[in-house]
Amino acid sequence: MSSLTITDRAKAVDRRPLNFSERLYIPSILKGLRITVGHIFHKKATISYPEEKDHLVPISEDCIF
């Protein structure tokens, strides 16, 4: 494969200059904090194994996959 065929497929991308808040990554940091805080208040998916047993449906206890 020659370098000529690779450069023929390249596309020029016009990028707009970043404004001041985007250069400081403030919107990205706030978006990440919003996601993190949202995960804090979700119900936990794990159980305390020795104290709480998982409630299985009686049919699923006998099934072997």
N, CA and C of each residue as an Amber inpcrd file, in Angstrom:
protein
   195
   0.8600000  -1.1690000   0.0000000   0.0000000   0.0000000   0.0000000
   0.9050000   1.2300000   0.0000000   0.7270000   2.0740000  -0.9400000
   1.5770000   3.2620000  -1.0280000   0.9940000   4.4020000  -0.2080000
   1.8460000   5.3720000   0.0860000   1.3960000   6.5080000   0.8810000
   0.4300000   7.3900000   0.1000000   0.4550000   7.2990000  -1.2200000
  -0.4460000   8.1060000  -2.0380000  -1.9000000   7.7000000  -1.8310000
  -2.1780000   6.4110000  -1.7040000  -3.5590000   5.9690000  -1.5110000
  -4.0770000   6.3340000  -0.1300000  -3.2230000   6.4010000   0.8500000
  -3.6590000   6.7710000   2.1970000  -4.0300000   8.2470000   2.2440000
  -3.2190000   9.1010000   1.6270000  -3.5010000  10.5360000   1.6710000
  -4.6960000  10.9080000   0.8150000  -5.0440000  10.1020000  -0.1790000
  -6.2270000  10.3910000  -0.9890000  -7.5090000  10.2260000  -0.1770000
  -7.4820000   9.3990000   0.8410000  -8.6770000   9.1470000   1.6380000
  -8.8020000  10.0880000   2.8250000  -7.8110000  10.9140000   3.0520000
  -7.8380000  11.8170000   4.1970000  -8.8530000  12.9310000   3.9670000
  -9.5010000  13.3630000   5.0350000 -10.4750000  14.4450000   4.9580000
  -9.9900000  15.6120000   5.7900000 -10.1820000  16.7950000   5.2770000
  -9.8390000  17.9920000   6.0310000 -10.9660000  18.3030000   7.0070000
 -10.6040000  18.6200000   8.2450000 -11.5870000  18.9140000   9.2780000
 -11.4150000  20.3630000   9.7010000 -12.4760000  21.1380000   9.5820000
 -12.4400000  22.5160000  10.0410000 -12.8370000  22.5380000  11.5090000
 -11.9630000  23.0500000  12.3300000 -12.2490000  23.1210000  13.7570000
 -12.3920000  24.5760000  14.1690000 -13.4290000  24.8370000  14.9230000
 -13.6170000  26.2030000  15.4100000 -12.7360000  26.4010000  16.6310000
 -12.2770000  27.6110000  16.8700000 -11.4540000  27.8430000  18.0590000
 -12.2840000  27.7120000  19.3390000 -11.6560000  27.1970000  20.3890000
 -12.3500000  27.0050000  21.6620000 -12.4970000  28.3420000  22.3710000
 -13.6590000  28.5190000  23.0330000 -13.8150000  29.7380000  23.8270000
 -13.1370000  29.5430000  25.1790000 -13.1800000  30.5710000  26.0210000
 -12.4280000  30.5460000  27.2830000 -12.8550000  29.4100000  28.2060000
 -14.1680000  29.2060000  28.3780000 -14.6180000  28.1550000  29.2990000
 -14.3030000  26.7590000  28.7540000 -14.3330000  26.5960000  27.4410000
 -13.9890000  25.2980000  26.8610000 -12.4980000  25.0090000  27.0020000
 -11.6710000  26.0350000  26.9420000 -10.2370000  25.8330000  27.1370000
  -9.9320000  25.4320000  28.5760000 -10.7410000  25.8410000  29.5160000
 -10.5470000  25.4600000  30.9140000 -11.2180000  24.1320000  31.2450000
 -11.9310000  23.5440000  30.3050000 -12.6350000  22.2640000  30.4640000
 -13.7360000  22.3170000  31.5130000 -14.2330000  23.5000000  31.8130000
 -15.2800000  23.6400000  32.8270000 -16.5490000  22.8730000  32.4500000
 -17.0500000  22.9770000  31.2070000 -18.2600000  22.2090000  30.8840000
 -18.0630000  20.6980000  31.0290000 -16.8950000  20.2050000  30.6430000
 -16.6310000  18.7650000  30.7600000 -16.5380000  18.3260000  32.2100000
 -15.9130000  19.1410000  33.0410000 -15.7930000  18.8110000  34.4660000
 -17.1710000  18.8030000  35.1220000 -17.9990000  19.7990000  34.7940000
 -19.3430000  19.8510000  35.3770000 -20.2030000  18.6850000  34.9100000
 -20.0580000  18.2800000  33.6520000 -20.8120000  17.1360000  33.1470000
 -20.4020000  15.8590000  33.8790000 -19.0990000  15.6810000  34.1100000
 -18.6210000  14.5110000  34.8380000 -19.0900000  14.5020000  36.2830000
 -19.0850000  15.6620000  36.9340000 -19.5760000  15.7460000  38.3120000
 -21.0660000  15.4360000  38.3850000 -21.8190000  15.8910000  37.3930000
 -23.2570000  15.6190000  37.3720000 -23.5280000  14.1180000  37.2690000
 -22.7790000  13.4320000  36.4270000 -22.9410000  11.9830000  36.2820000
 -22.5500000  11.2780000  37.5780000 -21.4460000  11.6970000  38.1900000
 -20.9700000  11.0680000  39.4210000 -21.9670000  11.2440000  40.5550000
 -22.4820000  12.4470000  40.7230000 -23.4560000  12.6990000  41.7840000
 -24.7400000  11.9150000  41.5220000 -25.1160000  11.7780000  40.2620000
 -26.2970000  10.9880000  39.9320000 -26.1380000   9.5220000  40.3010000
 -24.9300000   8.9860000  40.1580000 -24.6890000   7.5810000  40.5070000
 -24.6990000   7.3580000  42.0090000 -24.4000000   8.3730000  42.7750000
 -24.3770000   8.2270000  44.2350000 -25.7670000   7.8810000  44.7640000
 -26.8120000   8.4360000  44.1700000 -28.1580000   8.2770000  44.6960000
 -28.9300000   7.1040000  44.0850000 -28.3010000   6.3070000  43.2110000
 -28.9650000   5.1270000  42.6770000 -28.9470000   3.9980000  43.6970000
 -29.9250000   3.1080000  43.5810000 -29.9700000   1.9490000  44.4640000
 -28.7820000   1.0450000  44.1430000 -28.1430000   0.5440000  45.1650000
 -26.9730000  -0.3010000  44.9810000 -27.3950000  -1.6580000  44.4180000
 -26.5870000  -2.1980000  43.5170000 -26.9040000  -3.4620000  42.8760000
 -26.3860000  -4.6550000  43.6680000 -25.4900000  -4.4360000  44.6070000
 -24.9120000  -5.5440000  45.3660000 -25.6850000  -5.7710000  46.6560000
 -25.5220000  -6.9660000  47.2120000 -26.1410000  -7.2820000  48.4980000
 -25.0450000  -7.6420000  49.4800000 -25.3180000  -7.5520000  50.7570000
 -24.3610000  -7.9840000  51.7810000 -24.5040000  -9.4950000  51.8900000
 -23.5860000 -10.2330000  51.2690000 -23.7750000 -11.6620000  51.0530000
 -24.0540000 -12.4710000  52.3130000 -23.2280000 -12.4560000  53.3260000
 -23.5410000 -13.3590000  54.4470000 -24.8340000 -12.9970000  55.1740000
 -25.1510000 -11.7080000  55.2390000 -26.3350000 -11.2880000  55.9810000
 -27.6120000 -11.4250000  55.1510000 -27.5390000 -11.1110000  53.8760000
 -28.7230000 -11.1620000  53.0150000 -28.5170000 -12.2130000  51.9320000
 -29.4370000 -13.1070000  51.7890000 -29.3780000 -14.0970000  50.7280000
 -30.1350000 -13.5720000  49.5230000 -29.6790000 -13.9230000  48.3440000
 -30.3540000 -13.5180000  47.1150000 -31.6470000 -14.3160000  46.9800000
 -32.7170000 -13.6410000  46.6140000 -34.0110000 -14.2980000  46.4730000
 -34.1560000 -14.8340000  45.0540000 -34.0410000 -16.1450000  44.8950000
 -34.1580000 -16.7680000  43.5850000 -35.5670000 -17.2710000  43.3600000
 -35.9590000 -17.2700000  42.1080000 -37.2270000 -17.8550000  41.7310000
 -37.0680000 -19.3790000  41.8390000 -38.0490000 -20.1040000  42.3860000
 -37.8750000 -21.5560000  42.5990000 -37.5160000 -22.3260000  41.3260000
 -38.0100000 -21.9230000  40.1790000 -37.6960000 -22.6320000  38.9410000
 -36.2320000 -22.4710000  38.5870000 -35.6730000 -21.2980000  38.8190000
 -34.2900000 -21.0340000  38.4150000 -33.2870000 -21.8030000  39.2730000
 -33.6880000 -22.2610000  40.4490000 -32.7560000 -23.0100000  41.2840000
 -32.4380000 -24.3780000  40.6940000 -33.3720000 -24.9640000  39.9300000
 -33.1810000 -26.2930000  39.3680000 -32.6390000 -26.2720000  37.9460000
 -32.6070000 -25.1420000  37.3050000 -32.1640000 -25.0470000  35.9090000
 -30.6520000 -25.1030000  35.8330000 -30.1630000 -25.8970000  34.8950000
 -28.7300000 -25.9530000  34.5910000 -28.5920000 -25.5500000  33.1340000
 -27.7790000 -24.5500000  32.9190000 -27.6290000 -24.0480000  31.5370000
 -26.4450000 -24.6820000  30.8780000
